[in-house]
Amino acid sequence: MNLDIKNWKRFCIGDLFDIRSGKYCCNEEIYSTPGDFVVVQGGENNFGCFGKIDKQYCIDNNYTLTDKPCLTVSRWGTVGYVSYQKYGCVVGESACILELKEVNKNSDGVMLFLQTVLNMLRFKYCYGRGIVSHKYILEHIKLPQDVNGKPDWQFMEDYIKSLKYGDML
């Protein structure tokens, strides 16, 4: 498959995603309430995964979480780093959850494609210039568009599959 970006269209992140900032979640909580739910903080190592915690504990404490596939973005630490969390996660205060508004489009291929495109914004951020949610949603990214001028989700899915499986599509 060919990536011909000259016909791609600019889309506002806020039109594609809902963004939610994380809340404080510390090491002691992870160690004292172990579980299977991924905790994401503002780092690049291990896809931002800081540990695993009990999901009910997070719900009881009104932490920012989702069960759906999502992207996370580092607010500080490794600022602007975007990772894909296939099974959802809870985010600490140094990260945000990006949930695709078109929930039925959040397949592995689409999410990995979007992760790659969003990571191209990292150059805009640094330790002294962290991500602020209400400004990040105003950023624009270029994506392939369908005949109706909407994001071409099928192209994104097919492109990622072509990388994984070669030209077997």
MOZILIN-V234760 format. One record per residue. N is the residue number from 1. RES is the residue in one letter. SS is DSSP state (h for helix, s for strand, l for the rest). PSI is psi as a letter, one per 40 degrees, with the letter a starting at -180 (999 if undefined). Layout:
BEGIN
n: <N/N>
res: <RES/RES>
ss: <SS/SS>
psi: <PSI/PSI>
END
This chain:
BEGIN
n: <1/2/3/4/5/6/7/8/9/10/11/12/13/14/15/16/17/18/19/20/21/22/23/24/25/26/27/28/29/30/31/32/33/34/35/36/37/38/39/40/41/42/43/44/45/46/47/48/49/50/51/52/53/54/55/56/57/58/59/60/61/62/63/64/65/66/67/68/69/70/71/72/73/74/75/76/77/78/79/80/81/82/83/84/85/86/87/88/89/90/91/92/93/94/95/96/97/98/99/100/101/102/103/104/105/106/107/108/109/110/111/112/113/114/115/116/117/118/119/120/121/122/123/124/125/126/127/128/129/130/131/132/133/134/135/136/137/138/139/140/141/142/143/144/145/146/147/148/149/150/151/152/153/154/155/156/157/158/159/160/161/162/163/164/165/166/167/168/169>
res: <M/N/L/D/I/K/N/W/K/R/F/C/I/G/D/L/F/D/I/R/S/G/K/Y/C/C/N/E/E/I/Y/S/T/P/G/D/F/V/V/V/Q/G/G/E/N/N/F/G/C/F/G/K/I/D/K/Q/Y/C/I/D/N/N/Y/T/L/T/D/K/P/C/L/T/V/S/R/W/G/T/V/G/Y/V/S/Y/Q/K/Y/G/C/V/V/G/E/S/A/C/I/L/E/L/K/E/V/N/K/N/S/D/G/V/M/L/F/L/Q/T/V/L/N/M/L/R/F/K/Y/C/Y/G/R/G/I/V/S/H/K/Y/I/L/E/H/I/K/L/P/Q/D/V/N/G/K/P/D/W/Q/F/M/E/D/Y/I/K/S/L/K/Y/G/D/M/L>
ss: <l/l/l/l/h/h/h/l/s/s/s/s/h/h/h/h/s/s/s/s/s/l/l/l/l/l/h/h/h/h/h/h/l/l/l/l/s/s/s/s/l/l/l/l/h/h/h/h/s/s/s/s/s/l/h/h/h/h/h/h/l/l/l/s/s/s/l/l/l/s/s/s/s/s/l/l/l/l/l/l/l/s/s/s/s/l/l/l/s/s/s/l/l/l/s/s/s/s/s/s/l/l/h/h/h/l/l/h/h/h/h/h/h/h/h/h/h/h/h/l/l/h/h/h/l/s/l/l/s/l/l/l/h/h/h/h/l/l/l/s/s/s/s/l/s/l/l/l/l/l/s/l/h/h/h/h/h/h/h/h/h/h/h/h/h/l/l/l/l>
psi: <i/h/g/g/e/d/e/i/i/h/i/h/d/d/d/d/i/h/h/h/i/i/i/h/h/i/d/d/d/d/d/e/g/i/a/e/h/h/h/h/a/g/i/d/h/f/f/e/h/d/a/i/i/h/d/d/d/d/d/d/e/f/i/h/i/i/e/i/h/i/i/i/h/h/d/i/b/g/h/e/h/h/i/h/g/d/e/i/i/i/i/a/e/e/i/i/h/h/h/h/d/g/d/e/e/f/i/d/d/d/d/d/d/d/d/d/d/d/e/e/e/d/d/e/i/a/d/e/g/i/h/h/d/e/d/d/e/e/i/i/i/h/i/i/i/a/e/e/e/i/h/g/d/d/d/d/d/d/d/d/d/d/d/d/e/a/f/e/999>
END
